Amino acid sequence: MPNPQSPIPKTQLLLYLIPIIGFFPSLWTLYGGQASREQLAVSRLSITLALTWLLGYLLLSTGATTSNFFSLRLFILNSFLTSGYFIVSVWLMLRLMQGKSGRLPGFSTLAERVFSKYLS
């Protein structure tokens, strides 16, 4: 792990934001102990986005399989949710590559609140 004063390689932060796959290194970083403030913020955001997507995906898929009337609509909504998750992740990766902040207004504060409660 890098020292908190040393600059963080962008590739490590980009790894956290890879859809679905980035969940695991983000989780490792959160429970690993030594990480910079930026690494922790991006890890929390990545985990929150992944868990939100997974919960929505499972709920919409379950609703689509149990409903006869709304099944096509729920499957379409499910594909929009998945596409949105991937687009937001790529957008955050592009922002980090440009040197901008990797924060989302609603999700970053939610992630900080949830993980500070359970990890402190």
CYANA upper distance limits for C-alpha pairs under 8 A (distance plus 0.5 A):
  1 MET  CA     34 GLN  CA      7.34
  1 MET  CA     35 ALA  CA      7.52
  2 PRO  CA      6 SER  CA      6.99
  2 PRO  CA      8 ILE  CA      7.73
  2 PRO  CA     35 ALA  CA      7.84
  3 ASN  CA     34 GLN  CA      8.46
  3 ASN  CA     35 ALA  CA      8.15
  3 ASN  CA     36 SER  CA      8.16
  4 PRO  CA     34 GLN  CA      8.21
  4 PRO  CA     35 ALA  CA      6.83
  4 PRO  CA     36 SER  CA      5.27
  4 PRO  CA     37 ARG  CA      8.34
  5 GLN  CA     36 SER  CA      8.34
  8 ILE  CA     12 GLN  CA      7.86
  8 ILE  CA     13 LEU  CA      8.27
  8 ILE  CA     36 SER  CA      8.50
  8 ILE  CA     39 GLN  CA      8.40
  9 PRO  CA     13 LEU  CA      7.51
 10 LYS  CA     14 LEU  CA      6.53
 10 LYS  CA     96 LEU  CA      7.75
 10 LYS  CA     97 MET  CA      7.48
 11 THR  CA     15 LEU  CA      6.54
 12 GLN  CA     16 TYR  CA      7.21
 13 LEU  CA     17 LEU  CA      7.36
 13 LEU  CA     39 GLN  CA      7.10
 13 LEU  CA     42 VAL  CA      7.34
 13 LEU  CA     96 LEU  CA      8.35
 14 LEU  CA     18 ILE  CA      7.16
 14 LEU  CA     93 MET  CA      6.27
 14 LEU  CA     96 LEU  CA      7.91
 15 LEU  CA     22 GLY  CA      6.14
 15 LEU  CA     25 PRO  CA      8.02
 16 TYR  CA     21 ILE  CA      8.43
 16 TYR  CA     22 GLY  CA      4.73
 16 TYR  CA     23 PHE  CA      7.04
 16 TYR  CA     25 PRO  CA      6.66
 16 TYR  CA     26 SER  CA      5.89
 16 TYR  CA     42 VAL  CA      7.43
 16 TYR  CA     43 SER  CA      6.61
 16 TYR  CA     46 SER  CA      6.79
 17 LEU  CA     22 GLY  CA      5.85
 17 LEU  CA     23 PHE  CA      8.24
 17 LEU  CA     42 VAL  CA      8.05
 17 LEU  CA     43 SER  CA      8.45
 17 LEU  CA     46 SER  CA      6.18
 17 LEU  CA     89 SER  CA      6.30
 17 LEU  CA     90 VAL  CA      8.20
 17 LEU  CA     92 LEU  CA      7.87
 17 LEU  CA     93 MET  CA      7.00
 18 ILE  CA     22 GLY  CA      5.14
 18 ILE  CA     23 PHE  CA      8.33
 18 ILE  CA     89 SER  CA      7.10
 18 ILE  CA     90 VAL  CA      8.14
 19 PRO  CA     23 PHE  CA      7.98
 19 PRO  CA     50 ALA  CA      7.75
 19 PRO  CA     85 TYR  CA      7.94
 19 PRO  CA     86 PHE  CA      6.56
 19 PRO  CA     89 SER  CA      6.76
 20 ILE  CA     50 ALA  CA      6.76
 21 ILE  CA     25 PRO  CA      8.38
 22 GLY  CA     26 SER  CA      6.62
 22 GLY  CA     46 SER  CA      7.53
 23 PHE  CA     27 LEU  CA      6.61
 23 PHE  CA     43 SER  CA      8.37
 23 PHE  CA     46 SER  CA      6.74
 23 PHE  CA     47 ILE  CA      5.98
 23 PHE  CA     50 ALA  CA      7.11
 24 PHE  CA     28 TRP  CA      6.70
 25 PRO  CA     29 THR  CA      6.61
 26 SER  CA     30 LEU  CA      6.79
 26 SER  CA     42 VAL  CA      8.36
 26 SER  CA     43 SER  CA      4.97
 26 SER  CA     44 ARG  CA      7.71
 26 SER  CA     46 SER  CA      7.27
 26 SER  CA     47 ILE  CA      7.15
 27 LEU  CA     31 TYR  CA      6.80
 27 LEU  CA     43 SER  CA      7.46
 27 LEU  CA     47 ILE  CA      7.58
 28 TRP  CA     32 GLY  CA      6.08
 29 THR  CA     33 GLY  CA      7.51
 29 THR  CA     34 GLN  CA      8.31
 29 THR  CA     35 ALA  CA      7.28
 29 THR  CA     39 GLN  CA      8.14
 29 THR  CA     40 LEU  CA      7.69
 29 THR  CA     43 SER  CA      7.48
 30 LEU  CA     35 ALA  CA      8.29
 30 LEU  CA     40 LEU  CA      6.87
 30 LEU  CA     43 SER  CA      7.29
 30 LEU  CA     44 ARG  CA      8.07
 35 ALA  CA     39 GLN  CA      6.51
 35 ALA  CA     40 LEU  CA      6.89
 36 SER  CA     40 LEU  CA      6.79
 37 ARG  CA     41 ALA  CA      6.68
 38 GLU  CA     42 VAL  CA      6.68
 39 GLN  CA     43 SER  CA      6.47
 40 LEU  CA     44 ARG  CA      6.52
 41 ALA  CA     45 LEU  CA      6.70
 41 ALA  CA    108 SER  CA      7.99
 41 ALA  CA    112 GLU  CA      7.95
 42 VAL  CA     46 SER  CA      6.53
 42 VAL  CA    102 GLY  CA      7.16
 42 VAL  CA    103 ARG  CA      8.10
 43 SER  CA     47 ILE  CA      6.68
 44 ARG  CA     48 THR  CA      6.59
 44 ARG  CA    108 SER  CA      8.05
 44 ARG  CA    111 ALA  CA      5.97
 44 ARG  CA    112 GLU  CA      7.34
 44 ARG  CA    115 PHE  CA      7.53
 45 LEU  CA     49 LEU  CA      6.58
 45 LEU  CA    103 ARG  CA      8.08
 45 LEU  CA    104 LEU  CA      8.49
 45 LEU  CA    107 PHE  CA      7.09
 45 LEU  CA    108 SER  CA      6.12
 45 LEU  CA    111 ALA  CA      6.29
 46 SER  CA     50 ALA  CA      6.63
 47 ILE  CA     51 LEU  CA      6.52
 48 THR  CA     52 THR  CA      6.47
 48 THR  CA    107 PHE  CA      7.58
 48 THR  CA    110 LEU  CA      8.48
 48 THR  CA    111 ALA  CA      6.33
 49 LEU  CA     53 TRP  CA      6.57
 49 LEU  CA     85 TYR  CA      7.82
 49 LEU  CA    107 PHE  CA      7.91
 50 ALA  CA     54 LEU  CA      6.57
 50 ALA  CA     85 TYR  CA      8.45
 51 LEU  CA     55 LEU  CA      6.53
 52 THR  CA     56 GLY  CA      6.63
 53 TRP  CA     57 TYR  CA      6.37
 53 TRP  CA     81 LEU  CA      7.56
 53 TRP  CA     82 THR  CA      7.45
 53 TRP  CA     85 TYR  CA      7.15
 54 LEU  CA     58 LEU  CA      6.55
 55 LEU  CA     59 LEU  CA      6.63
 56 GLY  CA     60 LEU  CA      6.47
 56 GLY  CA     78 ASN  CA      8.17
 56 GLY  CA     81 LEU  CA      8.05
 57 TYR  CA     61 SER  CA      6.45
 57 TYR  CA     78 ASN  CA      6.52
 57 TYR  CA     81 LEU  CA      7.88
 57 TYR  CA     82 THR  CA      7.97
 58 LEU  CA     62 THR  CA      6.48
 59 LEU  CA     63 GLY  CA      6.59
 60 LEU  CA     64 ALA  CA      6.50
 60 LEU  CA     74 LEU  CA      6.33
 60 LEU  CA     75 PHE  CA      7.54
 60 LEU  CA     77 LEU  CA      8.07
 60 LEU  CA     78 ASN  CA      6.41
 61 SER  CA     65 THR  CA      6.70
 61 SER  CA     74 LEU  CA      7.74
 61 SER  CA     75 PHE  CA      7.29
 61 SER  CA     78 ASN  CA      7.59
 62 THR  CA     66 THR  CA      6.72
 63 GLY  CA     67 SER  CA      6.37
 63 GLY  CA     71 SER  CA      7.63
 63 GLY  CA     74 LEU  CA      7.48
 64 ALA  CA     68 ASN  CA      8.18
 64 ALA  CA     70 PHE  CA      7.09
 64 ALA  CA     71 SER  CA      4.56
 64 ALA  CA     72 LEU  CA      7.51
 64 ALA  CA     73 ARG  CA      8.37
 64 ALA  CA     74 LEU  CA      5.80
 64 ALA  CA     75 PHE  CA      6.64
 65 THR  CA     71 SER  CA      6.93
 66 THR  CA     71 SER  CA      8.21
 67 SER  CA     71 SER  CA      6.00
 70 PHE  CA     74 LEU  CA      6.56
 71 SER  CA     75 PHE  CA      6.66
 72 LEU  CA     76 ILE  CA      6.70
 73 ARG  CA     77 LEU  CA      6.64
 74 LEU  CA     78 ASN  CA      6.47
 75 PHE  CA     79 SER  CA      6.77
 76 ILE  CA     80 PHE  CA      6.84
 77 LEU  CA     81 LEU  CA      6.70
 78 ASN  CA     82 THR  CA      6.77
 79 SER  CA     83 SER  CA      6.52
 80 PHE  CA     84 GLY  CA      6.42
 81 LEU  CA     85 TYR  CA      6.71
 82 THR  CA     86 PHE  CA      6.87
 83 SER  CA     87 ILE  CA      6.58
 84 GLY  CA     88 VAL  CA      6.48
 85 TYR  CA     89 SER  CA      6.68
 86 PHE  CA     90 VAL  CA      6.72
 87 ILE  CA     91 TRP  CA      6.52
 88 VAL  CA     92 LEU  CA      6.60
 89 SER  CA     93 MET  CA      6.72
 90 VAL  CA     94 LEU  CA      6.70
 91 TRP  CA     95 ARG  CA      6.74
 92 LEU  CA     96 LEU  CA      6.73
 92 LEU  CA    102 GLY  CA      6.24
 92 LEU  CA    103 ARG  CA      8.25
 93 MET  CA     97 MET  CA      6.75
 93 MET  CA    102 GLY  CA      8.20
 94 LEU  CA     98 GLN  CA      6.80
 95 ARG  CA     99 GLY  CA      6.93
 95 ARG  CA    100 LYS  CA      5.71
 95 ARG  CA    101 SER  CA      7.15
 95 ARG  CA    102 GLY  CA      6.92
 96 LEU  CA    100 LYS  CA      5.88
 96 LEU  CA    101 SER  CA      6.85
 96 LEU  CA    102 GLY  CA      6.33
103 ARG  CA    107 PHE  CA      8.37
103 ARG  CA    108 SER  CA      6.27
104 LEU  CA    108 SER  CA      5.82
105 PRO  CA    109 THR  CA      7.29
106 GLY  CA    110 LEU  CA      6.85
107 PHE  CA    111 ALA  CA      6.42
108 SER  CA    112 GLU  CA      6.66
109 THR  CA    113 ARG  CA      6.62
110 LEU  CA    114 VAL  CA      6.59
111 ALA  CA    115 PHE  CA      6.42
112 GLU  CA    116 SER  CA      6.19
113 ARG  CA    117 LYS  CA      6.74
114 VAL  CA    118 TYR  CA      7.02
115 PHE  CA    119 LEU  CA      6.09
115 PHE  CA    120 SER  CA      8.46
116 SER  CA    120 SER  CA      6.15
